[in-house]
Amino acid sequence: MSSTSREAGTAPALPVPGPDPDAAPPGGSGLPGASAPSVAELRRRVLRLAGPICAALVVGALAQLVVAALLGHMGDDALYVRSLFIPVTFLVLAVQEGLDVSTQVGFARLRGARGRDAVPSSATAARRGRVVAAGGAVRGAVALLVVLAAPALATVLSVPGPLVAEFVAFARWTVLASVLSVPTAVAAAALRGWGRTGASATVALLVAGLQVLVVWLVGLVGGFGVLAVPVAIAGSTLVGAGVAWALLVRARLLPRPGRPTRGASRPGAADHRGVDVRALLLGVGLPVGLSYLLLTVTNLVMVWVLGPSGTDVVAGFGGAATVQTLVVVPAIGLAAAVSIVMNQQWGAGALGLLPRTFRAGTVVVAGTYVVVGALVLAAAPLLAGQLSADPEVAAQAALYLRVVGPSYAGVGLVLYLVTLLEQLGYGRVAVTLNVLYHAVSLGAGGALARAGGGPSALYVTSAGAAGATWAASSPGDS
């Protein structure tokens, strides 16, 4: 793509590591003692890493889908309150994803710099601690902001009077509970970047399963309602933190209790090479966070545009948006796997392998999303019917999925490319592409919807914008 090519010609957001005396030369695998891999070998490696990542993302998205369905069967008010909270969710995710991606990239580059026989040092634990501290501080500030602004947010979103108190309580308790998830999320990202995607997935699967169980037992069976969601978040992340700690110790990314820590694992593989925490947070984490902040704004605008159409439309959109979080999983998972491989190659100084690895992943994503788009279009009525017992809400969710479903082939490729750019340090390009997509979809679509076109006009414009964004971001001859 033209914009990416121009960006690639400049200095990356993070420093390119210097030569490692023990690393393979450029064009090699990037790990000592290994020969240059073929595209097929790189594709298999990407798929091995992507399998656990996608499994964790699928289960996480399914868990949110099940939670939405449980809330829908608690009464339409519960699903409506949660749908209104979606923009705030993206604000919380802005911090979480920035930390996750920064941690993953840092540990992947460290792994590549140290080679195949790497043994983590005491600095890895200290680095993870600094990320957790930074994440906790930022997440705490966001939680405080939401706690204070929740009543004003209810006014902006035109929450009906009888539901204002419930929405405010839900928003406040949910963001406070989310602060507890920082150590767990950072630990899982460290494992993922180090190549232990199975261990990282174990943490994510446990947390997702516990959240569904608690919402069902406390919210539906126990009658606690929508406030079961923050209870589930707090309980599941506390349990997940204990499991993550054990897995970090097992992977030797944390020292065993009572044992002395080690220094660098081998000469020439200093911990600072390409994995400076401050550079990662600013060069990788900040653009990722800005992308999610953009999603916060666009979802607020989306809810505002749909507001005059009624609570059924808003609730249906919220349910369909949950389905969409499942649809985008393969793109994010494959991008993360490709990023891990490429950042390990980057850390080892094998920059000549990056284009080959990129091509290996892109072919897989393109084939996957042709199938995904067809499946969503065919299954739209069935999926929507599981989201709510109210046929009007289900009909609105089905409308969104039928209109947007065929565009998922383009959406998947766009999301893959944007995610990969973010995780390689080219966050400015990723943010630009996100702005382009949302400016077209919400600017034109929102105007058409408010002018009388209704939700269909907004959905059609959003679907068309995905194709335009992919055309603008096409790699071309780069």
C-alpha positions as CSV (number, residue, x, y, z in Angstrom):
1,M,0.0,0.0,0.0
2,S,1.3,3.4,-0.8
3,S,1.0,4.9,2.7
4,T,2.6,1.9,4.3
5,S,5.4,1.9,1.9
6,R,6.2,5.5,2.7
7,E,6.0,4.8,6.4
8,A,8.3,1.7,6.0
9,G,10.9,3.9,4.4
10,T,11.3,5.9,7.6
11,A,12.7,4.9,10.9
12,P,10.4,2.4,12.8
13,A,8.8,3.6,16.0
14,L,11.1,1.2,17.9
15,P,14.8,0.8,17.5
16,V,16.0,-1.9,15.1
17,P,18.3,-4.1,17.2
18,G,22.0,-4.2,16.4
19,P,23.8,-7.3,15.2
20,D,23.9,-10.2,17.5
21,P,27.1,-12.3,17.3
22,D,25.2,-15.5,17.9
23,A,22.2,-14.8,15.7
24,A,21.7,-16.1,12.2
25,P,22.4,-13.7,9.4
26,P,19.6,-11.7,7.7
27,G,17.6,-14.1,5.6
28,G,18.0,-16.9,8.1
29,S,15.3,-17.9,10.6
30,G,16.4,-15.4,13.1
31,L,17.2,-18.1,15.6
32,P,20.8,-19.4,16.1
33,G,21.6,-22.6,14.3
34,A,18.5,-22.6,12.1
35,S,18.4,-22.4,8.3
36,A,16.2,-20.0,6.4
37,P,12.6,-21.2,6.5
38,S,10.3,-21.5,3.4
39,V,7.0,-19.7,3.2
40,A,5.3,-23.1,3.9
41,E,7.3,-23.5,7.1
42,L,6.6,-20.0,8.2
43,R,2.9,-20.6,7.5
44,R,2.9,-23.7,9.7
45,R,4.7,-21.8,12.4
46,V,2.2,-19.0,12.3
47,L,-0.7,-21.5,12.4
48,R,0.8,-23.3,15.4
49,L,1.0,-20.0,17.3
50,A,-2.3,-18.8,16.0
51,G,-4.3,-21.9,17.1
52,P,-4.2,-21.3,20.9
53,I,-4.5,-17.5,20.3
54,C,-7.6,-17.9,18.2
55,A,-9.1,-20.5,20.5
56,A,-8.7,-18.1,23.5
57,L,-10.2,-15.3,21.5
58,V,-13.1,-17.4,20.2
59,V,-13.9,-18.6,23.7
60,G,-13.6,-15.1,25.0
61,A,-15.9,-13.7,22.3
62,L,-18.3,-16.6,22.8
63,A,-18.3,-15.9,26.5
64,Q,-19.4,-12.3,25.9
65,L,-22.0,-13.6,23.4
66,V,-23.3,-16.0,26.1
67,V,-23.3,-13.2,28.7
68,A,-25.3,-11.0,26.3
69,A,-27.8,-13.8,25.7
70,L,-28.1,-14.4,29.5
71,L,-28.7,-10.7,30.0
72,G,-31.2,-10.7,27.2
73,H,-33.1,-13.5,29.0
74,M,-33.0,-11.6,32.3
75,G,-35.2,-8.9,30.6
76,D,-34.6,-6.4,27.8
77,D,-33.5,-3.7,30.3
78,A,-30.4,-5.7,31.2
79,L,-29.3,-6.1,27.6
80,Y,-30.1,-2.5,26.9
81,V,-28.0,-1.3,29.8
82,R,-25.1,-3.4,28.7
83,S,-25.5,-2.2,25.1
84,L,-25.2,1.4,26.3
85,F,-22.0,0.5,28.1
86,I,-20.3,-0.7,24.9
87,P,-18.6,2.6,24.2
88,V,-17.1,2.6,27.8
89,T,-16.0,-0.9,27.2
90,F,-13.8,0.3,24.4
91,L,-12.3,3.0,26.6
92,V,-11.3,0.3,29.1
93,L,-10.0,-1.9,26.2
94,A,-7.9,1.0,25.0
95,V,-5.8,0.7,28.0
96,Q,-5.8,-3.0,28.2
97,E,-4.9,-3.6,24.6
98,G,-2.1,-1.0,24.7
99,L,-0.6,-2.9,27.6
100,D,-1.2,-6.3,26.1
101,V,0.4,-5.5,22.8
102,S,3.3,-3.6,24.3
103,T,4.1,-6.6,26.5
104,Q,3.7,-9.1,23.7
105,V,6.0,-7.2,21.4
106,G,8.6,-6.7,24.1
107,F,8.8,-10.3,25.1
108,A,8.8,-11.5,21.5
109,R,11.7,-9.3,20.6
110,L,13.5,-10.3,23.7
111,R,12.9,-14.0,22.8
112,G,14.3,-13.4,19.3
113,A,17.4,-11.6,20.6
114,R,18.3,-14.4,23.0
115,G,17.8,-17.3,20.5
116,R,16.3,-20.7,20.6
117,D,17.9,-21.7,24.0
118,A,16.9,-18.5,25.8
119,V,16.6,-18.5,29.5
120,P,14.7,-15.5,31.0
121,S,16.6,-13.3,33.4
122,S,15.6,-11.3,36.5
123,A,15.0,-8.3,34.2
124,T,12.0,-10.0,32.7
125,A,10.2,-10.0,36.0
126,A,11.1,-6.4,36.6
127,R,9.9,-5.4,33.1
128,R,6.6,-7.1,33.6
129,G,6.3,-5.3,37.0
130,R,6.8,-1.9,35.4
131,V,4.1,-2.6,32.8
132,V,1.7,-3.7,35.4
133,A,2.4,-0.6,37.5
134,A,1.9,1.7,34.5
135,G,-1.3,-0.2,33.4
136,G,-2.7,-0.1,36.9
137,A,-2.2,3.6,37.2
138,V,-3.8,4.4,33.8
139,R,-6.7,1.9,34.3
140,G,-7.3,3.4,37.7
141,A,-7.5,6.9,36.3
142,V,-9.9,5.7,33.6
143,A,-12.1,4.0,36.3
144,L,-12.1,7.2,38.4
145,L,-13.1,9.2,35.3
146,V,-16.0,6.9,34.5
147,V,-17.2,6.8,38.1
148,L,-17.4,10.5,38.2
149,A,-18.9,11.0,34.7
150,A,-21.4,8.1,34.7
151,P,-24.4,10.3,35.5
152,A,-23.5,12.8,32.7
153,L,-22.9,9.9,30.3
154,A,-26.4,8.6,31.1
155,T,-27.7,12.0,30.0
156,V,-25.7,12.1,26.8
157,L,-26.9,8.7,25.9
158,S,-30.5,9.6,26.6
159,V,-31.0,6.7,29.1
160,P,-34.7,6.5,30.1
161,G,-35.3,7.9,33.6
162,P,-36.2,4.5,35.3
163,L,-32.9,3.0,34.0
164,V,-30.5,5.8,34.9
165,A,-29.6,4.5,38.4
166,E,-29.1,1.0,37.1
167,F,-26.9,2.2,34.2
168,V,-24.8,4.4,36.6
169,A,-24.3,1.6,39.0
170,F,-23.4,-0.9,36.3
171,A,-20.8,1.5,34.7
172,R,-19.2,2.3,38.0
173,W,-18.8,-1.2,39.3
174,T,-17.7,-2.6,36.0
175,V,-14.8,-0.2,35.4
176,L,-13.7,-0.6,39.0
177,A,-13.7,-4.4,38.6
178,S,-11.7,-4.1,35.4
179,V,-8.7,-2.6,37.3
180,L,-8.2,-6.0,38.9
181,S,-7.6,-7.6,35.5
182,V,-4.3,-5.7,34.7
183,P,-1.8,-8.2,36.2
184,T,-3.6,-11.1,34.6
185,A,-3.7,-9.5,31.2
186,V,-0.1,-8.5,31.2
187,A,1.0,-12.0,32.4
188,A,-0.9,-13.6,29.5
189,A,0.6,-11.2,27.0
190,A,4.1,-12.0,28.3
191,L,3.6,-15.7,27.8
192,R,2.1,-15.1,24.4
193,G,5.1,-13.0,23.2
194,W,7.6,-15.5,24.5
195,G,5.9,-18.1,22.3
196,R,4.0,-19.9,25.1
197,T,0.6,-19.3,23.4
198,G,-0.9,-22.4,24.9
199,A,-0.2,-21.2,28.4
200,S,-1.5,-17.7,27.6
201,A,-4.7,-19.3,26.2
202,T,-5.1,-21.3,29.4
203,V,-5.4,-18.1,31.4
204,A,-7.8,-16.6,28.9
205,L,-10.0,-19.7,28.7
206,L,-10.2,-19.9,32.5
207,V,-11.2,-16.3,32.9
208,A,-13.8,-16.5,30.2
209,G,-15.4,-19.6,31.5
210,L,-15.6,-18.3,35.0
211,Q,-17.2,-15.1,33.9
212,V,-20.0,-17.0,32.1
213,L,-20.5,-19.3,35.1
214,V,-20.8,-16.4,37.6
215,V,-23.2,-14.3,35.4
216,W,-25.4,-17.4,35.1
217,L,-25.3,-18.4,38.7
218,V,-25.4,-14.9,40.3
219,G,-27.3,-12.9,37.6
220,L,-29.8,-15.3,36.1
221,V,-30.3,-18.0,38.8
222,G,-29.6,-15.7,41.8
223,G,-31.6,-12.8,40.4
224,F,-28.8,-10.3,40.8
225,G,-29.4,-9.0,37.3
226,V,-26.9,-7.0,35.2
227,L,-24.7,-6.2,38.2
228,A,-23.6,-9.8,38.1
229,V,-21.2,-8.7,35.3
230,P,-18.8,-6.7,37.5
231,V,-18.9,-9.5,40.1
232,A,-17.9,-12.0,37.4
233,I,-15.1,-9.8,36.1
234,A,-13.6,-9.3,39.6
235,G,-13.9,-13.0,40.6
236,S,-12.6,-14.5,37.3
237,T,-9.6,-12.2,37.1
238,L,-8.5,-12.8,40.6
239,V,-8.5,-16.6,40.0
240,G,-6.8,-16.0,36.6
241,A,-4.0,-14.0,38.3
242,G,-3.1,-17.0,40.5
243,V,-3.0,-19.4,37.5
244,A,-1.0,-16.8,35.4
245,W,1.6,-16.5,38.2
246,A,2.1,-20.3,38.3
247,L,2.4,-20.4,34.5
248,L,5.0,-17.5,34.5
249,V,7.0,-19.4,37.1
250,R,6.8,-22.6,35.0
251,A,7.9,-20.7,31.9
252,R,10.7,-19.2,34.0
253,L,9.5,-15.7,33.3
254,L,9.2,-15.3,37.1
255,P,11.6,-16.7,39.6
256,R,10.6,-19.6,41.8
257,P,10.0,-18.6,45.4
258,G,13.2,-18.8,47.4
259,R,15.5,-19.2,44.3
260,P,18.0,-16.6,43.2
261,T,17.3,-14.9,39.8
262,R,19.8,-15.0,36.9
263,G,21.4,-12.4,34.8
264,A,21.4,-12.3,31.0
265,S,21.2,-15.8,29.5
266,R,24.1,-15.5,27.2
267,P,26.6,-12.9,26.0
268,G,25.4,-10.4,23.5
269,A,21.7,-10.9,24.4
270,A,21.2,-7.9,26.6
271,D,17.7,-7.3,27.9
272,H,17.5,-3.8,26.7
273,R,17.8,-4.5,23.0
274,G,14.6,-3.5,21.3
275,V,12.5,-4.0,24.4
276,D,12.7,-0.8,26.4
277,V,9.5,-0.5,28.3
278,R,9.1,3.3,27.7
279,A,9.7,2.9,24.0
280,L,7.2,0.1,23.8
281,L,4.5,1.9,25.7
282,L,4.9,5.0,23.6
283,G,5.7,3.5,20.2
284,V,3.3,0.5,20.3
285,G,0.9,0.8,23.2
286,L,-0.1,4.4,22.7
287,P,-1.2,4.0,19.1
288,V,-3.0,0.8,20.0
289,G,-4.8,2.7,22.8
290,L,-5.6,5.6,20.4
291,S,-7.2,3.1,18.0
292,Y,-9.4,1.8,20.8
293,L,-10.2,5.3,22.0
294,L,-11.3,6.0,18.4
295,L,-13.6,2.9,18.7
296,T,-15.0,4.5,22.0
297,V,-15.9,7.7,20.1
298,T,-17.3,5.9,17.1
299,N,-19.5,3.6,19.3
300,L,-20.8,6.6,21.2
301,V,-21.7,8.2,17.9
302,M,-23.2,4.9,16.7
303,V,-25.5,4.7,19.8
304,W,-26.3,8.4,19.4
305,V,-27.3,7.9,15.7
306,L,-29.4,4.8,16.5
307,G,-31.0,6.3,19.6
308,P,-34.0,7.9,17.9
309,S,-34.8,4.6,16.3
310,G,-35.8,3.1,19.7
311,T,-34.4,0.8,22.4
312,D,-35.1,-2.3,20.3
313,V,-32.6,-1.0,17.6
314,V,-30.0,-0.1,20.2
315,A,-30.3,-3.4,22.0
316,G,-30.2,-5.3,18.7
317,F,-27.1,-3.5,17.6
318,G,-25.4,-4.3,20.9
319,G,-26.2,-7.9,20.5
320,A,-25.0,-8.0,16.9
321,A,-21.8,-6.1,17.9
322,T,-21.1,-9.0,20.3
323,V,-21.4,-11.4,17.4
324,Q,-19.0,-9.3,15.5
325,T,-16.4,-9.6,18.2
326,L,-16.4,-13.3,17.4
327,V,-16.2,-12.8,13.7
328,V,-13.1,-10.7,13.9
329,V,-11.2,-13.2,16.0
330,P,-9.4,-15.0,13.2
331,A,-7.9,-11.7,11.8
332,I,-6.7,-10.6,15.3
333,G,-5.4,-14.1,16.2
334,L,-3.5,-14.5,12.9
335,A,-2.1,-11.0,13.1
336,A,-0.9,-11.7,16.6
337,A,0.8,-14.9,15.5
338,V,2.4,-13.3,12.5
339,S,3.5,-10.4,14.8
340,I,5.1,-12.7,17.3
341,V,7.1,-14.5,14.5
342,M,8.1,-11.2,12.9
343,N,9.1,-9.5,16.2
344,Q,11.2,-12.5,17.1
345,Q,12.9,-12.2,13.7
346,W,13.3,-8.5,14.3
347,G,14.9,-9.1,17.7
348,A,17.3,-11.6,16.1
349,G,18.2,-9.1,13.4
350,A,16.8,-11.3,10.6
351,L,14.8,-8.4,9.0
352,G,15.0,-10.0,5.5
353,L,12.4,-12.6,6.6
354,L,9.7,-10.1,7.5
355,P,8.1,-9.8,4.0
356,R,8.0,-13.6,3.6
357,T,6.3,-14.0,6.9
358,F,3.8,-11.3,6.1
359,R,2.8,-13.1,2.8
360,A,2.4,-16.4,4.6
361,G,-0.1,-15.0,7.0
362,T,-2.0,-12.9,4.5
363,V,-2.9,-15.8,2.3
364,V,-4.4,-17.6,5.3
365,V,-6.5,-14.6,6.3
366,A,-7.9,-14.0,2.8
367,G,-9.1,-17.6,2.5
368,T,-10.6,-17.6,6.0
369,Y,-12.7,-14.5,5.6
370,V,-14.4,-15.6,2.4
371,V,-15.8,-18.5,4.4
372,V,-16.6,-16.4,7.5
373,G,-18.6,-13.8,5.5
374,A,-20.8,-16.6,3.9
375,L,-21.4,-18.3,7.3
376,V,-22.5,-15.0,9.0
377,L,-24.9,-14.2,6.2
378,A,-26.4,-17.7,6.3
379,A,-26.6,-17.9,10.1
380,A,-27.8,-14.3,10.9
381,P,-31.4,-15.3,11.9
382,L,-30.3,-18.1,14.1
383,L,-27.6,-16.1,15.8
384,A,-30.0,-13.1,16.4
385,G,-32.7,-15.4,17.9
386,Q,-30.2,-16.6,20.5
387,L,-29.5,-13.0,21.7
388,S,-32.9,-12.0,23.0
389,A,-36.3,-13.5,23.7
390,D,-37.8,-10.3,22.3
391,P,-38.5,-10.8,18.6
392,E,-38.1,-7.1,17.8
393,V,-34.6,-7.0,19.3
394,A,-33.7,-10.2,17.5
395,A,-35.0,-8.8,14.2
396,Q,-32.8,-5.7,14.6
397,A,-29.7,-7.8,15.4
398,A,-30.4,-10.0,12.3
399,L,-30.8,-6.9,10.1
400,Y,-27.3,-5.7,11.1
401,L,-25.7,-9.1,10.5
402,R,-27.4,-9.6,7.1
403,V,-26.3,-6.1,5.9
404,V,-22.8,-6.2,7.2
405,G,-22.0,-9.9,6.9
406,P,-21.0,-9.9,3.2
407,S,-18.4,-7.2,3.9
408,Y,-16.5,-9.4,6.4
409,A,-14.1,-10.6,3.7
410,G,-12.8,-7.0,3.4
411,V,-13.2,-6.3,7.1
412,G,-11.0,-9.3,8.0
413,L,-8.2,-8.3,5.8
414,V,-8.3,-4.6,7.0
415,L,-8.3,-5.7,10.6
416,Y,-5.4,-8.1,10.0
417,L,-3.3,-5.5,8.4
418,V,-4.1,-2.7,10.9
419,T,-3.4,-5.1,13.9
420,L,-0.1,-6.2,12.4
421,L,1.0,-2.7,11.7
422,E,0.2,-1.8,15.3
423,Q,2.2,-4.7,16.6
424,L,5.2,-3.9,14.4
425,G,5.5,-0.3,15.6
426,Y,3.7,1.4,12.7
427,G,0.9,2.7,14.8
428,R,0.5,6.0,12.9
429,V,-0.4,4.2,9.8
430,A,-2.9,2.0,11.7
431,V,-4.6,5.0,13.3
432,T,-4.8,6.7,10.0
433,L,-6.6,3.7,8.4
434,N,-8.9,3.5,11.4
435,V,-9.8,7.2,11.1
436,L,-10.4,6.8,7.3
437,Y,-12.8,3.9,7.9
438,H,-14.8,5.4,10.7
439,A,-14.9,8.9,9.1
440,V,-16.6,7.4,6.0
441,S,-18.9,5.0,7.8
442,L,-20.1,7.3,10.5
443,G,-19.9,10.6,8.6
444,A,-21.9,9.5,5.6
445,G,-23.9,6.7,7.3
446,G,-24.9,8.8,10.3
447,A,-26.1,11.6,8.1
448,L,-28.1,9.3,6.0
449,A,-29.6,7.5,9.0
450,R,-30.5,10.8,10.7
451,A,-32.0,12.1,7.4
452,G,-34.6,9.3,7.4
453,G,-32.7,6.2,6.1
454,G,-32.7,4.6,9.6
455,P,-30.3,2.0,10.8
456,S,-30.1,0.2,7.4
457,A,-28.5,3.3,5.9
458,L,-25.8,3.4,8.6
459,Y,-25.1,-0.4,8.3
460,V,-24.9,-0.3,4.4
461,T,-22.5,2.7,4.5
462,S,-20.4,0.9,7.2
463,A,-20.1,-2.2,5.1
464,G,-19.1,-0.2,2.0
465,A,-16.4,1.7,3.9
466,A,-14.7,-1.6,4.8
467,G,-14.0,-2.2,1.1
468,A,-12.8,1.3,0.5
469,T,-10.4,1.1,3.5
470,W,-8.9,-2.2,2.2
471,A,-8.4,-0.6,-1.2
472,A,-6.6,2.3,0.4
473,S,-4.4,0.0,2.5
474,S,-3.6,-2.6,-0.2
475,P,0.1,-3.5,0.0
476,G,0.5,-3.2,-3.8
477,D,4.1,-3.8,-4.7
478,S,5.5,-3.2,-1.3
